[in-house]
Amino acid sequence: MIRLGAGPLDRIVAVGAHCDDIAIGAGGTLLTLCQERPGVRVDALVLSGGGSEREQEEQAALAAFCPGADLRLTVHKLPDGRFPAHWEEAKSAVEELRERTDPELVLAPRTDDAHQDHRGLATLMTTAFRDHLVLGYEIVKWDGDLGRPAAYQPLTPEIAEHKVRLLQEHYPSQRHRPWYDREAFLGLARIRGIECHARYAEAFAVAKLTLNLGG
């Protein structure tokens, strides 16, 4: 498996349409990055759930998923499932995020995600962060929209298990969902691990990548 490093990572952006999106899609990657880079700045933006119990869950969860990081989380109040009708508000939130940080890495939903909220946010990210490495994470769901990813972040068994424990611990409001369980999260991670010759992995879509292969 060919491996490409991202170079120094001092600033990371992580965005989600809903509270728990970031943790489900890229929680293992955040754990890996933050453990290896103490003090890394993580600007996190979530577009829905503000002012509710879900915001409280997200605050505690991302603090756990970003140990030792300079975490700066903003949670807005856009209505779940209605982002297309609130496009201007979503766009303003993303533009405000772009104005306050210039990251080396952006973690966002995939542009071909079946959920309209995820897909809309993904589109905004690739236009606001035009000159950045944007990795589109995947979220397992009823729609069956998982595809063929282009990039993988291998996860150690310890990180993969830790991710699942944190998901169960910090999002009690989601435990009733039939897909929200240990088997689903570890199962997908195991499949993605097989695809990149690792035990576990998180997988990402990449819309555009510029290589620097010179001396």
URGI-V822738 format. One record per helix or strand. SS is the DSSP state (H for helix, E for strand). FROM is the first residue (numbers start at 1). TO is the last residue. If there is no record, write none. Layout:
SS,FROM,TO + SS,FROM,TO
//
This chain:
E,11,16 + H,21,36 + E,41,46 + H,53,65 + E,70,75 + H,83,100 + E,105,109 + H,116,128 + E,133,137 + E,151,155 + H,157,170 + H,172,174 + H,182,195 + E,200,206
//
